[in-house]
Amino acid sequence: QAPLIEEFFTLLALCHTVIIEKDEDGQPKIQAESPDEAALVEAAHEFNFRFVERKAAGVCVVSILGVEKVYTVLNVLAFNSDRKRMSV
């Protein structure tokens, strides 16, 4: 089941609209649309699946077990009251 667990945490690290900013001390700080979204990204981070940065044109960089990978986000379905969720 290891490949499924790795895929799950990769998706947690990747499928969101979080932005990483630096605080006054230069430490990374998560900016998220909701506390739930931030908590999921932080949980993935604790298991070494780290969201690194979001670049222009929908490109995201994540570190998966210490190896940086680049993904292109194809679509973001924003939260709406009919669906009661968002999707990336």
C-alpha positions in Angstrom: 0.0 0.0 0.0 3.0 2.3 0.1 2.4 3.7 -3.4 -1.2 4.6 -2.5 0.0 6.3 0.7 2.7 8.2 -1.3 0.1 9.3 -3.8 -2.3 10.5 -1.1 0.4 12.7 0.6 1.6 14.0 -2.8 -2.0 15.1 -3.5 -2.2 16.8 -0.1 1.0 18.7 -0.9 -0.2 19.6 -4.4 -3.9 20.1 -4.6 -4.7 23.4 -2.9 -4.5 27.1 -3.4 -2.0 27.8 -0.7 0.7 30.4 -1.2 4.0 30.4 0.8 5.2 33.8 2.0 8.1 34.8 4.3 7.5 36.3 7.7 9.7 39.1 9.2 12.3 36.5 10.2 12.5 35.0 6.7 10.7 31.9 7.7 8.1 30.4 5.4 4.5 31.0 6.3 1.4 29.4 4.8 -1.3 31.7 3.4 -4.5 29.7 2.8 -8.1 30.4 1.9 -9.3 28.3 4.9 -7.8 26.8 8.1 -8.7 23.4 6.8 -6.6 23.9 3.6 -3.7 25.1 5.7 -4.0 22.1 8.1 -3.9 19.6 5.2 -0.8 21.2 3.7 0.9 21.3 7.1 0.0 17.6 7.7 1.6 16.6 4.4 4.6 18.7 5.4 5.0 16.7 8.6 5.4 13.5 6.6 8.0 15.1 4.3 5.7 15.9 1.4 6.3 19.7 1.2 4.7 22.3 -0.9 7.7 24.5 -2.0 6.2 27.2 -4.2 3.6 28.2 -6.8 5.1 29.8 -9.9 3.4 31.6 -12.8 1.3 29.8 -15.3 0.0 27.3 -12.7 3.3 25.6 -12.1 3.8 24.1 -8.6 7.0 22.8 -7.0 6.7 20.2 -4.3 9.4 18.2 -2.4 8.4 14.6 -2.1 10.5 12.7 0.4 13.3 15.2 -0.3 13.1 15.1 -4.1 11.7 18.2 -5.8 9.2 17.7 -8.5 7.4 20.2 -10.7 3.7 19.9 -11.6 1.4 21.9 -13.8 -2.0 22.7 -12.4 -4.5 22.1 -15.2 -7.6 23.5 -13.6 -9.0 24.9 -10.3 -12.7 24.6 -9.6 -13.3 27.4 -7.1 -15.5 26.8 -4.0 -19.1 27.5 -4.6 -22.2 27.1 -2.5 -23.8 24.5 -4.8 -20.9 22.0 -4.6 -19.8 23.0 -1.1 -16.2 22.3 -2.0 -13.4 23.2 -4.3 -11.1 21.1 -6.5 -7.6 21.5 -7.9 
